[in-house]
Amino acid sequence: MSEKLFFDTNILFYAFDSSESEKQVVTQALLTETIASGHGWISAQDLGEFFHATVIRKQLMSPDEAEKAILSLSVLNIVDVDRGLVKAAINLHRQFQTSYWDSLILASAIRCKCVKLVSEDFSHDQDYDGVKVANPFL
């Protein structure tokens, strides 16, 4: 796999959620392949959302378990959120009418020149300024 892929938080979450076994198998395989290729990207936002989803919202993990999971995900390339990315997200929100948080994910994927955004939260095959959405569960 030589395409640069950006992962939305929901994909990271499913890799650790055994209650969604089919999605877990798909996401773990995709992450494993992408990590091996070195072409996988996430943002610092993803890591924060992952912690919140697994520890607070779903109570799937303890804080210590979530921290270990985050460390394992940190082998992916990580985009930091900065002022320029926030501005780009606001512009994408205006252009596509996506939520601010989804726009920030898009801005991150665009910044690191990813070809695909792997997510189930966006419209499959939708193109956002050169980043095409791929829902791995379809």
C-alpha positions in Angstrom: 0.0 0.0 0.0 1.6 3.2 -1.1 -1.3 5.6 -0.8 -1.2 8.0 2.1 -4.3 7.2 4.3 -5.7 9.4 7.1 -7.7 7.7 9.8 -10.7 9.3 11.4 -11.2 8.6 15.2 -14.0 6.1 14.7 -11.7 3.8 12.8 -9.1 3.9 15.6 -11.9 3.3 18.1 -13.2 0.2 16.3 -9.7 -1.3 16.3 -10.0 -1.6 20.1 -13.8 -2.3 20.5 -14.4 -6.0 20.8 -18.2 -5.4 21.0 -18.0 -4.6 17.2 -16.0 -7.7 16.2 -16.5 -7.5 12.5 -15.5 -3.8 12.4 -12.6 -4.6 14.8 -11.2 -7.2 12.4 -11.5 -4.9 9.4 -9.9 -1.9 11.2 -7.1 -3.9 12.8 -6.1 -5.4 9.4 -6.2 -2.0 7.7 -4.2 -0.4 10.5 -1.6 -3.2 10.5 -1.1 -3.0 6.8 -0.9 0.8 6.8 1.5 0.9 9.8 3.8 -1.6 8.0 3.8 0.6 4.9 4.5 3.8 6.8 1.7 5.7 4.9 -0.8 6.1 7.8 -1.7 9.4 9.3 -3.7 10.6 12.2 -3.9 13.9 14.1 -3.4 14.9 17.7 -7.1 15.6 17.6 -7.7 11.9 16.8 -5.8 10.8 19.9 -7.7 13.2 22.2 -11.0 12.1 20.8 -9.9 8.4 21.1 -9.2 8.9 24.8 -12.5 10.6 25.4 -14.5 8.0 23.5 -12.8 5.0 25.1 -12.5 6.3 28.7 -15.3 8.8 29.2 -18.1 8.2 26.6 -18.1 4.4 26.2 -16.1 3.4 29.3 -14.3 0.8 27.2 -10.9 1.3 28.8 -9.3 2.7 31.9 -7.2 5.8 31.5 -4.0 3.6 31.7 -5.3 1.2 29.0 -6.2 4.1 26.8 -2.8 5.6 27.2 -1.2 2.3 26.1 -3.5 2.2 23.1 -2.6 5.7 22.2 1.1 4.9 22.5 0.5 1.9 20.1 -1.3 4.3 17.6 1.5 6.8 17.9 3.6 4.7 15.4 1.4 6.3 12.8 2.4 9.7 11.4 0.8 12.4 13.5 -0.3 15.9 12.5 -0.3 18.5 15.2 -3.2 20.9 15.5 -2.0 24.5 15.1 -3.4 27.9 14.3 -3.1 27.3 10.5 -5.0 24.1 10.7 -7.8 25.7 12.7 -8.1 28.4 10.0 -8.1 25.8 7.3 -10.8 23.8 9.2 -13.0 26.9 9.4 -12.6 27.5 5.6 -13.5 23.8 5.0 -16.5 24.1 7.2 -17.7 27.1 5.1 -17.1 25.2 1.9 -18.5 21.8 2.7 -20.9 22.6 5.7 -19.2 19.9 7.7 -18.9 20.2 11.5 -15.9 22.0 12.8 -14.4 18.8 14.2 -14.9 16.9 10.9 -13.5 19.9 9.1 -10.4 19.8 11.3 -9.9 16.1 10.3 -10.2 17.0 6.7 -7.8 19.9 7.1 -5.3 17.5 8.7 -5.7 15.0 5.9 -5.2 17.7 3.2 -2.2 19.1 5.0 -0.3 15.8 4.9 -1.4 15.2 1.3 -3.3 12.0 2.0 -5.2 10.5 -0.8 -7.9 8.9 1.3 -9.7 9.6 4.6 -10.8 6.3 6.1 -14.0 7.0 8.0 -17.6 5.8 8.4 -18.7 9.3 9.4 -18.3 11.0 6.0 -20.0 10.2 2.7 -18.2 7.3 1.0 -16.4 8.3 -2.2 -17.0 12.0 -1.5 -14.0 14.1 -2.6 -13.0 17.0 -0.3 -10.3 19.1 -2.0 -8.4 16.0 -3.3 -9.0 13.7 -0.3 -11.5 11.0 -1.1 -13.5 9.3 1.7 -13.3 5.5 2.0 -15.7 3.7 4.3 -14.0 0.3 5.0 -17.3 -1.3 6.2 -19.1 -1.0 2.9 
